[in-house]
Amino acid sequence: MTVRRTRALPAPAATCLAVILSVLLGGCQAPGGAGERPSAVPVVAIVDGDTIRVDLGGEAERVRLLGIDAPELGRGGTADEPCAVEASERLAELIGDQIVLVPDPAQGDRDRYGRLLRYADTPEGVDAGLVLVSEGLADLYWAADDVTRWDDYRRAYDEAPAPACAG
């Protein structure tokens, strides 16, 4: 048997070939895009029940959880909305110190405040936003019913109990 030796492609040619193959085999995907599970990132802080801060390569980024609208924590002398503390505490309990940020191809990358728009899944694959909705601690974000996980969120919302903190 004769072993045939081949030369490696130069870097630019290899990159072009990889892009062409990726387009032909289903589209060009950025890391963390559809079809590829993003890796977990460190959680820096829980801002409230639907916003967190994470460390992305040494930079703190604010992340708005897609699909949900949690009660607001009081700021600047205003009172907390009912269940705001419970929603924030439950989110902290669910995600711990690591979270997998999952983009939604149906949504933009950032909101009007510059926050990343992502689903927040635990490293085990549990959707933290879905849990908050199913426990009655978060509402649906009705202004964006075109999120990919909308049907699951809507089903959980329809079946959610009224939380004790709602009064």
DSSP file (Angstrom, degrees, kcal/mol; ACC not computed):
  #  RESIDUE AA STRUCTURE BP1 BP2  ACC     N-H-->O    O-->H-N    N-H-->O    O-->H-N    TCO  KAPPA ALPHA  PHI   PSI    X-CA   Y-CA   Z-CA
    1    1 A M              0   0    0      0, 0.0     2,-0.5     0, 0.0     0, 0.0   0.000 360.0 360.0 360.0 132.7    0.0    0.0    0.0
    2    2 A T        -     0   0    0      2,-0.0     2,-0.6     0, 0.0     0, 0.0  -0.824 360.0-139.2 -97.5 131.1    1.3    3.4   -1.0
    3    3 A V        -     0   0    0     -2,-0.5     2,-0.6     1,-0.0     0, 0.0  -0.790  15.9-145.1 -89.8 124.2    0.8    6.3    1.4
    4    4 A R        -     0   0    0     -2,-0.6     2,-0.4     2,-0.0    -2,-0.0  -0.789   9.8-148.6 -92.9 124.6   -0.1    9.4   -0.4
    5    5 A R        -     0   0    0     -2,-0.6     2,-0.3     0, 0.0    -2,-0.0  -0.737  13.8-168.3 -92.7 138.3    1.2   12.6    1.1
    6    6 A T        -     0   0    0     -2,-0.4     2,-0.3     0, 0.0    -2,-0.0  -0.908  19.6-121.5-122.9 154.7   -0.7   15.8    0.8
    7    7 A R        -     0   0    0     -2,-0.3     2,-0.1     1,-0.1     0, 0.0  -0.718  31.1-111.9 -91.8 145.7    0.2   19.3    1.5
    8    8 A A        -     0   0    0     -2,-0.3     3,-0.1     1,-0.1    -1,-0.1  -0.464  35.5-108.8 -71.2 146.0   -1.8   21.3    4.0
    9    9 A L        -     0   0    0     -2,-0.1    -1,-0.1     1,-0.1     5,-0.0  -0.461  38.6 -99.9 -70.0 146.3   -3.8   24.2    2.6
   10   10 A P     >  -     0   0    0      0, 0.0     4,-2.6     0, 0.0     3,-0.4  -0.351  41.0-104.0 -61.3 152.8   -2.5   27.7    3.4
   11   11 A A  H  > S+     0   0    0      1,-0.2     4,-2.5     2,-0.2     5,-0.2   0.869 119.3  49.4 -51.6 -47.8   -4.4   29.3    6.3
   12   12 A P  H  > S+     0   0    0      0, 0.0     4,-2.3     0, 0.0    -1,-0.2   0.907 113.4  47.3 -61.7 -38.7   -6.5   31.7    4.1
   13   13 A A  H  > S+     0   0    0     -3,-0.4     4,-2.5     2,-0.2    -2,-0.2   0.900 111.6  50.4 -68.0 -39.7   -7.5   28.8    1.8
   14   14 A A  H  X S+     0   0    0     -4,-2.6     4,-2.4     2,-0.2    -1,-0.2   0.900 110.8  49.6 -64.3 -40.4   -8.4   26.6    4.7
   15   15 A T  H  X S+     0   0    0     -4,-2.5     4,-2.3    -5,-0.2    -2,-0.2   0.929 111.4  48.6 -63.9 -45.3  -10.5   29.3    6.2
   16   16 A C  H  X S+     0   0    0     -4,-2.3     4,-2.6     1,-0.2    -2,-0.2   0.913 111.7  49.6 -61.0 -43.1  -12.3   29.9    2.9
   17   17 A L  H  X S+     0   0    0     -4,-2.5     4,-2.8     1,-0.2    -1,-0.2   0.907 109.9  51.0 -62.6 -42.5  -12.9   26.1    2.5
   18   18 A A  H  X S+     0   0    0     -4,-2.4     4,-2.4     2,-0.2    -2,-0.2   0.906 111.6  47.5 -62.4 -41.7  -14.3   25.9    6.1
   19   19 A V  H  X S+     0   0    0     -4,-2.3     4,-2.3     2,-0.2    -2,-0.2   0.927 112.6  48.8 -65.2 -45.2  -16.7   28.8    5.4
   20   20 A I  H  X S+     0   0    0     -4,-2.6     4,-2.6     1,-0.2    -2,-0.2   0.933 113.3  47.0 -61.3 -46.3  -17.9   27.3    2.1
   21   21 A L  H  X S+     0   0    0     -4,-2.8     4,-2.3     1,-0.2    -1,-0.2   0.905 110.7  52.0 -62.3 -41.5  -18.4   23.9    3.7
   22   22 A S  H  <>S+     0   0    0     -4,-2.4     5,-1.2    -5,-0.2    -1,-0.2   0.889 111.6  46.9 -64.5 -37.9  -20.3   25.4    6.6
   23   23 A V  H >X5S+     0   0    0     -4,-2.3     3,-1.2     3,-0.2     4,-0.6   0.928 114.5  46.7 -67.6 -44.5  -22.6   27.3    4.2
   24   24 A L  H 3<5S+     0   0    0     -4,-2.6    -2,-0.2     1,-0.3    -1,-0.2   0.818 112.2  51.7 -66.6 -30.1  -23.2   24.2    2.2
   25   25 A L  T 3<5S-     0   0    0     -4,-2.3    -1,-0.3    -5,-0.2    -2,-0.2   0.084 140.0 -52.4 -99.1  23.7  -23.8   22.0    5.2
   26   26 A G  T <45S-     0   0    0     -3,-1.2    -3,-0.2    -5,-0.1    -2,-0.2   0.597  95.1 -55.2 125.9  11.6  -26.4   24.2    6.9
   27   27 A G     << -     0   0    0     -5,-1.2     2,-0.6    -4,-0.6    -2,-0.1  -0.052  64.3 -70.6 107.0 152.1  -25.3   27.8    7.2
   28   28 A C        -     0   0    0     -5,-0.1     2,-0.4    -2,-0.0    -9,-0.1  -0.707  53.1-164.1 -81.5 120.6  -22.5   29.7    8.7
   29   29 A Q        -     0   0    0     -2,-0.6     3,-0.1     4,-0.1    -2,-0.1  -0.895  12.7-143.6-112.2 132.8  -22.8   29.5   12.5
   30   30 A A    >   -     0   0    0     -2,-0.4     3,-2.3     1,-0.1     6,-0.1  -0.611  49.3 -78.9 -81.5 153.6  -21.0   31.7   15.1
   31   31 A P  T 3  S+     0   0    0      0, 0.0    -1,-0.1     0, 0.0     3,-0.1  -0.291 124.5  25.5 -52.2 134.1  -19.9   29.9   18.2
   32   32 A G  T 3  S+     0   0    0      1,-0.2     3,-0.1     5,-0.1    -2,-0.0   0.485  97.7 126.7  87.4   3.2  -23.0   29.6   20.4
   33   33 A G  S X  S-     0   0    0     -3,-2.3     3,-2.0     1,-0.2    -1,-0.2  -0.149  73.8 -52.4 -82.3-175.6  -25.3   29.7   17.5
   34   34 A A  T 3  S+     0   0    0      1,-0.3    -1,-0.2    -3,-0.1     3,-0.1  -0.289 127.7  25.3 -58.3 139.5  -28.0   27.1   16.6
   35   35 A G  T 3  S+     0   0    0     -3,-0.1     2,-0.5     1,-0.1    -1,-0.3   0.205 108.9  81.9  91.0 -15.6  -26.7   23.6   16.5
   36   36 A E  S <  S-     0   0    0     -3,-2.0    -1,-0.1    -6,-0.1    -6,-0.0  -0.986  75.7-134.1-125.4 126.2  -23.8   24.3   18.9
   37   37 A R        -     0   0    0     -2,-0.5    -4,-0.1    -3,-0.1    -5,-0.1  -0.671  25.1-132.6 -79.9 118.8  -24.3   24.3   22.7
   38   38 A P        -     0   0    0      0, 0.0     2,-0.2     0, 0.0    -1,-0.0  -0.264  24.3-110.2 -64.6 158.4  -22.5   27.4   24.1
   39   39 A S        -     0   0    0      1,-0.1    62,-0.5    61,-0.1     2,-0.1  -0.520  37.0 -91.4 -88.8 160.6  -20.3   26.8   27.2
   40   40 A A  E     -A  100   0A   0     -2,-0.2    60,-0.3    60,-0.2    -1,-0.1  -0.374  39.4-159.0 -70.2 147.2  -21.1   28.0   30.7
   41   41 A V  E     -A   99   0A   0     58,-3.1    58,-2.3    -2,-0.1     2,-0.1  -0.904  27.5 -93.0-124.4 154.8  -19.9   31.5   31.8
   42   42 A P  E     -A   98   0A   0      0, 0.0    13,-2.4     0, 0.0     2,-0.5  -0.429  33.2-132.6 -69.4 138.9  -19.4   32.8   35.3
   43   43 A V  E     -D   54   0B   0     54,-2.1    11,-0.3    11,-0.2     3,-0.1  -0.811  21.5-177.6 -90.3 128.3  -22.3   34.8   36.8
   44   44 A V  E     -     0   0B   0      9,-2.8     2,-0.3    -2,-0.5    10,-0.2   0.846  63.0 -15.4 -91.2 -43.1  -21.2   38.0   38.4
   45   45 A A  E     -D   53   0B   0      8,-1.7     8,-2.9    52,-0.0     2,-0.6  -0.993  50.9-124.1-160.8 153.9  -24.5   39.2   39.8
   46   46 A I  E     -D   52   0B   0     -2,-0.3     6,-0.2     6,-0.2     3,-0.1  -0.940  24.1-177.0 -98.9 115.9  -28.3   38.8   39.8
   47   47 A V  E     -     0   0B   0      4,-1.8     2,-0.2    -2,-0.6     5,-0.2   0.920  64.3 -46.1 -79.7 -47.0  -29.7   42.2   39.0
   48   48 A D  E >  S-D   51   0B   0      3,-1.9     3,-0.7    40,-0.1    -1,-0.3  -0.856  81.1 -58.2-163.2-163.0  -33.3   41.1   39.3
   49   49 A G  T 3  S+     0   0    0     22,-0.7    83,-0.1    -2,-0.2    23,-0.1   0.620 133.1  26.4 -71.4 -12.1  -35.5   38.2   38.2
   50   50 A D  T 3  S+     0   0    0      1,-0.1    15,-2.8    21,-0.1     2,-0.4   0.279 113.7  64.9-131.8  11.4  -34.9   38.7   34.5
   51   51 A T  E <   +DE  48  64B   0     -3,-0.7    -3,-1.9    13,-0.2    -4,-1.8  -0.997  53.2 169.6-138.6 133.4  -31.5   40.4   34.3
   52   52 A I  E     -DE  46  63B   0     11,-2.3    11,-3.2    -2,-0.4     2,-0.4  -0.862  27.4-130.2-131.5 166.8  -28.0   39.1   35.3
   53   53 A R  E     -DE  45  62B   0     -8,-2.9    -9,-2.8    -2,-0.3    -8,-1.7  -0.984  29.1-177.9-117.9 135.6  -24.4   40.2   34.9
   54   54 A V  E     -DE  43  61B   0      7,-2.6     7,-2.8    -2,-0.4     2,-0.7  -0.857  30.3-114.0-128.3 162.8  -21.9   37.7   33.6
   55   55 A D  E     - E   0  60B   0    -13,-2.4     2,-0.7    -2,-0.3     5,-0.2  -0.887  29.9-177.9 -99.4 112.1  -18.2   37.6   32.9
   56   56 A L  E >  S- E   0  59B   0      3,-3.2     3,-1.0    -2,-0.7   -15,-0.0  -0.851  75.5 -35.2-112.4  94.9  -17.5   37.3   29.2
   57   57 A G  T 3  S-     0   0    0     -2,-0.7    -1,-0.1     1,-0.2     3,-0.1   0.864 124.5 -42.8  63.0  38.4  -13.8   37.1   28.7
   58   58 A G  T 3  S+     0   0    0      1,-0.3     2,-0.5     0, 0.0    -1,-0.2   0.376 119.0 107.2  90.9  -5.1  -13.0   39.5   31.6
   59   59 A E  E <   -E   56   0B   0     -3,-1.0    -3,-3.2     2,-0.0     2,-0.5  -0.920  68.4-131.0-108.9 130.3  -15.8   41.9   30.6
   60   60 A A  E     -E   55   0B   0     -2,-0.5     2,-0.4    -5,-0.2    -5,-0.2  -0.687  30.0-171.8 -78.3 125.5  -18.9   42.2   32.7
   61   61 A E  E     -E   54   0B   0     -7,-2.8    -7,-2.6    -2,-0.5     2,-0.4  -0.961  20.5-132.8-121.7 136.6  -22.0   42.0   30.5
   62   62 A R  E     -E   53   0B   0     -2,-0.4    54,-2.5    -9,-0.2     2,-0.4  -0.721  24.7-162.6 -84.4 137.5  -25.6   42.7   31.4
   63   63 A V  E     -Ef  52 116B   0    -11,-3.2   -11,-2.3    -2,-0.4     2,-0.6  -0.986  10.1-154.5-127.5 126.6  -27.9   40.0   30.1
   64   64 A R  E     -Ef  51 117B   0     52,-3.3    54,-1.8    -2,-0.4     2,-0.2  -0.890  26.7-123.9 -99.0 122.9  -31.7   40.3   29.7
   65   65 A L  E >   - f   0 118B   0    -15,-2.8     3,-0.7    -2,-0.6    54,-0.2  -0.478  28.1-122.6 -70.0 130.6  -33.4   36.9   29.8
   66   66 A L  T 3  S+     0   0    0     52,-2.0    54,-0.2    -2,-0.2    -1,-0.1  -0.424  83.0  14.9 -73.2 144.0  -35.6   36.3   26.8
   67   67 A G  T 3  S+     0   0    0      1,-0.2    74,-1.7    -2,-0.1     2,-0.3   0.253 105.6  86.1  86.6 -12.1  -39.2   35.5   27.0
   68   68 A I  E <   -H  140   0C   0     -3,-0.7     2,-0.4    72,-0.3    72,-0.2  -0.853  51.7-160.5-125.9 159.0  -39.9   36.5   30.6
   69   69 A D  E     -H  139   0C   0     70,-2.5    70,-2.5    -2,-0.3     3,-0.1  -0.885  19.8-169.2-136.2 102.6  -40.8   39.6   32.5
   70   70 A A        -     0   0    0     -2,-0.4    68,-0.2    68,-0.2   -20,-0.1  -0.561  35.0 -87.1 -91.4 156.0  -40.0   39.4   36.3
   71   71 A P        -     0   0    0      0, 0.0   -22,-0.7     0, 0.0     2,-0.3  -0.274  49.9-110.2 -60.5 148.0  -41.1   41.8   38.9
   72   72 A E        -     0   0    0    -24,-0.1     9,-2.8   -23,-0.1     2,-0.3  -0.602  18.4-128.8 -86.1 137.8  -38.8   44.8   39.4
   73   73 A L        -     0   0    0     -2,-0.3     7,-0.1     7,-0.2     5,-0.1  -0.640  39.8-100.4 -76.2 141.0  -36.7   45.3   42.5
   74   74 A G        -     0   0    0     -2,-0.3     2,-0.3     7,-0.1     6,-0.2  -0.356  44.6-176.4 -63.5 141.1  -37.2   48.8   44.0
   75   75 A R    >   +     0   0    0      4,-0.2     3,-1.4     1,-0.1    -3,-0.0  -0.984  59.2  14.4-136.7 147.1  -34.4   51.3   43.2
   76   76 A G  T 3  S-     0   0    0     -2,-0.3    -1,-0.1     1,-0.3     3,-0.1   0.860 136.8 -45.0  59.9  38.5  -33.9   54.8   44.3
   77   77 A G  T 3  S+     0   0    0      1,-0.3    -1,-0.3    -3,-0.1     2,-0.2   0.382 105.7 127.8  88.9  -4.7  -36.4   54.7   47.1
   78   78 A T    <   -     0   0    0     -3,-1.4    -1,-0.3     1,-0.1     2,-0.1  -0.578  62.5-108.1 -83.7 152.2  -39.2   52.9   45.2
   79   79 A A        -     0   0    0     -2,-0.2    -4,-0.2    -5,-0.1     2,-0.1  -0.392  34.1-100.4 -76.4 152.8  -40.7   49.8   46.7
   80   80 A D        -     0   0    0     -6,-0.2    -7,-0.2    -7,-0.1    -1,-0.1  -0.433  38.7-114.4 -64.2 144.5  -40.1   46.3   45.3
   81   81 A E    >   -     0   0    0     -9,-2.8     3,-2.2     1,-0.1     4,-0.4  -0.505  51.5 -76.4 -72.3 153.7  -42.9   45.0   43.1
   82   82 A P  T 3  S+     0   0    0      0, 0.0    -1,-0.1     0, 0.0    84,-0.1  -0.281 119.4   9.4 -53.5 133.6  -44.7   41.9   44.6
   83   83 A C  T 3> S+     0   0    0     82,-0.3     4,-2.6    -3,-0.1     5,-0.2   0.445  90.9 121.3  75.4   4.9  -42.5   38.8   44.2
   84   84 A A  H <> S+     0   0    0     -3,-2.2     4,-2.3   -12,-0.2     5,-0.2   0.932  77.3  43.8 -63.3 -45.3  -39.5   40.7   43.0
   85   85 A V  H  > S+     0   0    0     -4,-0.4     4,-2.7     1,-0.2     5,-0.2   0.927 115.2  49.1 -65.3 -44.4  -37.3   39.5   45.9
   86   86 A E  H  > S+     0   0    0      1,-0.2     4,-2.5     2,-0.2    -2,-0.2   0.897 111.5  49.0 -63.0 -40.9  -38.5   35.9   45.5
   87   87 A A  H  X S+     0   0    0     -4,-2.6     4,-2.3     2,-0.2    -1,-0.2   0.917 113.2  47.0 -64.8 -42.9  -38.0   35.9   41.7
   88   88 A S  H  X S+     0   0    0     -4,-2.3     4,-2.3    -5,-0.2    -2,-0.2   0.917 114.0  47.3 -65.4 -43.2  -34.4   37.2   42.1
   89   89 A E  H  X S+     0   0    0     -4,-2.7     4,-2.3     2,-0.2    -2,-0.2   0.891 112.2  49.8 -65.5 -39.6  -33.6   34.7   44.9
   90   90 A R  H  X S+     0   0    0     -4,-2.5     4,-2.5    -5,-0.2    -2,-0.2   0.902 109.9  51.0 -67.3 -39.9  -35.1   31.8   42.8
   91   91 A L  H  X S+     0   0    0     -4,-2.3     4,-2.5     2,-0.2     5,-0.3   0.932 110.5  49.2 -61.2 -44.7  -33.1   32.9   39.8
   92   92 A A  H  X S+     0   0    0     -4,-2.3     4,-2.1     1,-0.2    -2,-0.2   0.907 111.8  49.4 -60.4 -41.7  -29.9   33.0   41.9
   93   93 A E  H  < S+     0   0    0     -4,-2.3    -1,-0.2     1,-0.2    -2,-0.2   0.897 112.6  47.9 -63.8 -41.2  -30.7   29.5   43.3
   94   94 A L  H  < S+     0   0    0     -4,-2.5    -2,-0.2     1,-0.2    -1,-0.2   0.918 121.2  31.7 -67.4 -44.9  -31.3   28.1   39.8
   95   95 A I  H >< S-     0   0    0     -4,-2.5     3,-1.4     1,-0.2    -2,-0.2   0.717  80.0-179.3 -95.1 -19.8  -28.2   29.4   38.1
   96   96 A G  T 3<  -     0   0    0     -4,-2.1    -1,-0.2    -5,-0.3    -2,-0.1  -0.324  66.6 -33.2  59.5-133.0  -25.7   29.4   40.9
   97   97 A D  T 3  S+     0   0    0    -55,-0.1   -54,-2.1     1,-0.1     2,-0.4   0.390 127.8  54.5-106.9   3.3  -22.3   30.7   39.7
   98   98 A Q  E <   +A   42   0A   0     -3,-1.4     2,-0.3   -56,-0.3    -1,-0.1  -0.997  58.6 176.7-137.6 141.6  -22.3   29.4   36.1
   99   99 A I  E     -A   41   0A   0    -58,-2.3   -58,-3.1    -2,-0.4     2,-0.6  -0.995  26.6-133.9-143.5 148.2  -24.9   29.9   33.3
  100  100 A V  E     -AB  40 121A   0     21,-3.3    21,-2.8    -2,-0.3     2,-0.6  -0.917  22.6-149.6-101.4 118.2  -25.2   28.9   29.7
  101  101 A L  E     - B   0 120A   0     -2,-0.6    19,-0.2   -62,-0.5   -62,-0.0  -0.795  13.2-166.8 -91.9 119.1  -26.3   31.8   27.6
  102  102 A V  E     - B   0 119A   0     17,-2.5    17,-3.0    -2,-0.6   -69,-0.1  -0.921   9.5-143.9-112.9 117.3  -28.3   30.6   24.6
  103  103 A P        -     0   0    0      0, 0.0    15,-0.1     0, 0.0     6,-0.1  -0.346  10.0-134.5 -73.1 159.3  -29.1   33.1   21.8
  104  104 A D    >   -     0   0    0     13,-0.4     3,-2.2     4,-0.2    13,-0.1  -0.971   2.7-151.2-114.7 117.8  -32.4   33.0   19.9
  105  105 A P  T 3  S+     0   0    0      0, 0.0    -1,-0.1     0, 0.0     4,-0.1   0.712  96.9  60.2 -62.6 -17.7  -32.0   33.2   16.1
  106  106 A A  T 3  S+     0   0    0      2,-0.1     2,-0.3    -3,-0.0    40,-0.1   0.522 103.3  62.5 -84.6  -5.2  -35.5   34.9   16.0
  107  107 A Q  S <  S-     0   0    0     -3,-2.2    -3,-0.1     1,-0.1    10,-0.0  -0.767  87.4-102.7-119.6 162.0  -34.3   37.8   18.2
  108  108 A G        -     0   0    0     -2,-0.3    -4,-0.2     1,-0.1     9,-0.1  -0.237  33.2-114.7 -71.6 170.5  -31.7   40.5   18.0
  109  109 A D  S    S+     0   0    0      1,-0.1     8,-2.3     7,-0.1     2,-0.3   0.824  93.2  20.7 -77.8 -32.6  -28.4   40.3   19.9
  110  110 A R  B    S-G  116   0B   0      6,-0.3     6,-0.2   -47,-0.1    -1,-0.1  -0.943  71.4-127.5-137.9 155.2  -29.1   43.2   22.2
  111  111 A D    >   -     0   0    0      4,-2.1     3,-2.0    -2,-0.3     6,-0.0  -0.300  47.7 -85.2 -90.7-176.7  -32.0   45.3   23.5
  112  112 A R  T 3  S+     0   0    0      1,-0.3    -1,-0.0     2,-0.1    -2,-0.0   0.647 128.7  56.0 -67.4 -13.9  -32.4   49.1   23.4
  113  113 A Y  T 3  S-     0   0    0      2,-0.1    -1,-0.3     0, 0.0     0, 0.0   0.366 119.8-106.9 -96.9   3.7  -30.4   49.3   26.7
  114  114 A G  S <  S+     0   0    0     -3,-2.0     2,-0.2     1,-0.3   -52,-0.2   0.518  71.9 142.8  85.9   5.3  -27.4   47.4   25.3
  115  115 A R        -     0   0    0    -54,-0.1    -4,-2.1     1,-0.1    -1,-0.3  -0.563  57.0-110.4 -79.6 142.4  -28.1   44.2   27.2
  116  116 A L  E     -fG  63 110B   0    -54,-2.5   -52,-3.3    -2,-0.2     2,-0.6  -0.457  27.4-136.9 -63.5 142.5  -27.4   40.9   25.6
  117  117 A L  E     +f   64   0B   0     -8,-2.3   -13,-0.4   -54,-0.2     2,-0.3  -0.926  44.2 140.9-106.1 114.0  -30.6   39.0   24.9
  118  118 A R  E     -f   65   0B   0    -54,-1.8   -52,-2.0    -2,-0.6     2,-0.3  -0.982  53.1-114.3-148.5 155.7  -30.3   35.3   25.8
  119  119 A Y  E     -B  102   0A   0    -17,-3.0   -17,-2.5    -2,-0.3     2,-0.6  -0.676  34.3-135.8 -80.5 150.8  -32.0   32.4   27.4
  120  120 A A  E     +B  101   0A   0     -2,-0.3     8,-2.6   -19,-0.2     9,-0.5  -0.908  28.5 176.4-115.1 103.7  -30.3   31.3   30.6
  121  121 A D  E     -BC 100 127A   0    -21,-2.8   -21,-3.3    -2,-0.6     6,-0.2  -0.834  29.4-121.1-105.2 143.4  -29.9   27.6   30.9
  122  122 A T    >   -     0   0    0      4,-2.8     3,-2.5    -2,-0.4   -23,-0.1  -0.361  36.3-102.4 -70.7 162.4  -28.1   25.8   33.7
  123  123 A P  T 3  S+     0   0    0      0, 0.0    -1,-0.1     0, 0.0   -24,-0.1   0.758 126.4  58.7 -57.8 -21.7  -25.1   23.7   32.7
  124  124 A E  T 3  S-     0   0    0      2,-0.1    -2,-0.0     1,-0.0    -3,-0.0   0.484 125.4-103.4 -85.5  -2.9  -27.5   20.7   33.1
  125  125 A G  S <  S+     0   0    0     -3,-2.5     2,-0.5     1,-0.3    -4,-0.0   0.581  70.7 145.6  95.8  10.8  -29.8   22.2   30.5
  126  126 A V        -     0   0    0    -32,-0.1    -4,-2.8     1,-0.0     2,-0.8  -0.720  48.9-131.5 -84.7 127.1  -32.6   23.6   32.7
  127  127 A D  B  >  -C  121   0A   0     -2,-0.5     4,-1.9    -6,-0.2    -6,-0.2  -0.688  15.7-162.2 -79.6 107.9  -34.1   26.8   31.3
  128  128 A A  H  > S+     0   0    0     -8,-2.6     4,-2.2    -2,-0.8    -1,-0.2   0.871  88.2  53.0 -62.2 -39.1  -34.1   29.2   34.3
  129  129 A G  H  > S+     0   0    0     -9,-0.5     4,-2.2     1,-0.2    -1,-0.2   0.899 107.3  51.6 -63.1 -41.1  -36.7   31.5   32.7
  130  130 A L  H  > S+     0   0    0      2,-0.2     4,-2.7     1,-0.2    -1,-0.2   0.888 108.7  51.5 -63.1 -39.7  -39.1   28.7   32.1
  131  131 A V  H  X S+     0   0    0     -4,-1.9     4,-1.8     2,-0.2     6,-0.2   0.936 108.8  50.5 -62.9 -46.2  -38.8   27.6   35.7
  132  132 A L  H  <>S+     0   0    0     -4,-2.2     5,-2.3     1,-0.2     6,-1.0   0.906 113.5  45.6 -59.2 -42.0  -39.6   31.1   36.9
  133  133 A V  H ><5S+     0   0    0     -4,-2.2     3,-1.6     4,-0.2    -1,-0.2   0.930 111.4  51.7 -66.0 -45.0  -42.7   31.3   34.7
  134  134 A S  H 3<5S+     0   0    0     -4,-2.7    -1,-0.2     1,-0.3    -2,-0.2   0.764 110.5  49.2 -66.1 -24.2  -43.8   27.8   35.7
  135  135 A E  T 3<5S-     0   0    0     -4,-1.8    -1,-0.3    -5,-0.2    -2,-0.2   0.381 116.1-114.0 -93.9   3.3  -43.6   28.7   39.4
  136  136 A G  T < 5S+     0   0    0     -3,-1.6    -3,-0.2     2,-0.2    -2,-0.1   0.610  86.6 115.6  77.4  12.0  -45.6   32.0   38.9
  137  137 A L  S   <S+     0   0    0     -5,-2.3     2,-0.3    -6,-0.2    -4,-0.2   0.538  74.9  36.2 -92.2  -7.4  -42.6   34.2   39.7
  138  138 A A  S    S-     0   0    0     -6,-1.0   -68,-0.2   -68,-0.2    -2,-0.2  -0.995  71.0-140.1-142.8 148.1  -42.3   35.7   36.2
  139  139 A D  E     -H   69   0C   0    -70,-2.5   -70,-2.5    -2,-0.3     2,-0.2  -0.446  37.4 -91.8 -91.5 171.4  -44.8   36.8   33.6
  140  140 A L  E     -H   68   0C   0    -72,-0.2     2,-1.4    -2,-0.2   -72,-0.3  -0.595  34.7-117.0 -78.3 150.3  -44.3   36.3   29.9
  141  141 A Y    >   -     0   0    0    -74,-1.7     3,-1.9    -2,-0.2   -74,-0.1  -0.723  35.8-173.4 -87.9  89.8  -42.7   39.1   28.0
  142  142 A W  G >  S+     0   0    0     -2,-1.4     3,-0.5     1,-0.3    -1,-0.2   0.699  72.5  69.0 -63.5 -23.1  -45.8   39.8   25.9
  143  143 A A  G 3  S+     0   0    0      1,-0.3    -1,-0.3    -3,-0.1     2,-0.2   0.632 105.7  41.9 -72.5 -11.9  -44.0   42.4   23.7
  144  144 A A  G X   +     0   0    0     -3,-1.9     3,-0.9     1,-0.1    -1,-0.3  -0.561  60.9 150.8-135.1  70.8  -41.9   39.6   22.1
  145  145 A D  T <   +     0   0    0     -3,-0.5    -1,-0.1     1,-0.2    -3,-0.1   0.294  61.9  79.7 -85.5  12.5  -44.1   36.6   21.5
  146  146 A D  T 3   +     0   0    0      4,-0.1    -1,-0.2    -3,-0.1     2,-0.1   0.223  61.0 126.2-101.7  14.0  -41.9   35.6   18.6
  147  147 A V  S X  S-     0   0    0     -3,-0.9     3,-1.8     1,-0.1     4,-0.2  -0.425  71.0-119.0 -68.8 149.4  -39.2   34.0   20.7
  148  148 A T  T 3  S+     0   0    0      1,-0.3     3,-0.4     2,-0.1    -1,-0.1   0.824 112.6  48.0 -60.2 -34.4  -38.4   30.5   19.8
  149  149 A R  T 3> S+     0   0    0      1,-0.2     4,-2.3     2,-0.1     3,-0.3   0.250  77.5 114.3 -92.0  13.5  -39.3   29.0   23.2
  150  150 A W  H <> S+     0   0    0     -3,-1.8     4,-3.3     1,-0.2     5,-0.2   0.879  71.6  53.4 -54.5 -45.8  -42.7   30.9   23.3
  151  151 A D  H  > S+     0   0    0     -3,-0.4     4,-2.2    -4,-0.2    -1,-0.2   0.905 111.4  45.5 -60.7 -42.2  -44.9   27.8   23.1
  152  152 A D  H  > S+     0   0    0     -3,-0.3     4,-2.2     2,-0.2    -1,-0.2   0.916 115.2  47.7 -65.1 -42.6  -43.2   26.2   26.1
  153  153 A Y  H  X S+     0   0    0     -4,-2.3     4,-2.5     2,-0.2    -2,-0.2   0.911 111.7  50.0 -64.9 -42.0  -43.3   29.5   28.1
  154  154 A R  H  X S+     0   0    0     -4,-3.3     4,-2.5    -5,-0.2    -1,-0.2   0.906 110.4  49.7 -64.2 -42.2  -46.9   30.0   27.2
  155  155 A R  H  X S+     0   0    0     -4,-2.2     4,-1.4    -5,-0.2    -1,-0.2   0.921 112.6  47.5 -61.7 -44.7  -47.8   26.5   28.3
  156  156 A A  H  X S+     0   0    0     -4,-2.2     4,-0.8     1,-0.2    -2,-0.2   0.895 111.8  51.0 -64.6 -39.9  -45.9   27.0   31.6
  157  157 A Y  H >< S+     0   0    0     -4,-2.5     3,-0.8     1,-0.2    -2,-0.2   0.921 108.4  51.2 -62.2 -45.3  -47.6   30.3   32.2
  158  158 A D  H 3< S+     0   0    0     -4,-2.5    -1,-0.2     1,-0.2    -2,-0.2   0.798 117.4  39.5 -64.0 -28.7  -51.1   28.9   31.6
  159  159 A E  H 3< S+     0   0    0     -4,-1.4    -1,-0.2    -5,-0.2    -2,-0.2   0.456  89.6 117.7 -99.8  -2.9  -50.4   26.1   34.1
  160  160 A A    <<  -     0   0    0     -4,-0.8   -25,-0.2    -3,-0.8     2,-0.1  -0.365  60.7-128.3 -71.4 141.3  -48.5   28.2   36.7
  161  161 A P        -     0   0    0      0, 0.0    -1,-0.1     0, 0.0    -2,-0.1  -0.434  31.0 -98.4 -78.3 161.5  -49.9   28.6   40.2
  162  162 A A        -     0   0    0     -2,-0.1   -26,-0.1     1,-0.0   -25,-0.1  -0.721  47.2-122.0 -75.9 125.8  -50.4   32.0   41.8
  163  163 A P    >   -     0   0    0      0, 0.0     3,-1.5     0, 0.0     4,-0.2  -0.358  10.2-122.3 -71.4 151.8  -47.3   32.4   44.0
  164  164 A A  G >  S+     0   0    0      1,-0.3     3,-1.3     2,-0.2    -2,-0.0   0.813 110.4  63.2 -60.3 -31.5  -47.8   33.0   47.8
  165  165 A C  G 3  S+     0   0    0      1,-0.3   -82,-0.3     2,-0.1    -1,-0.3   0.647  83.0  78.5 -71.3 -13.6  -45.8   36.3   47.5
  166  166 A A  G <         0   0    0     -3,-1.5    -1,-0.3   -84,-0.1    -2,-0.2   0.634 360.0 360.0 -72.3 -11.7  -48.4   37.7   45.1
  167  167 A G    <         0   0    0     -3,-1.3    -2,-0.1    -4,-0.2    -3,-0.1   0.458 360.0 360.0  86.5 360.0  -50.6   38.5   48.1
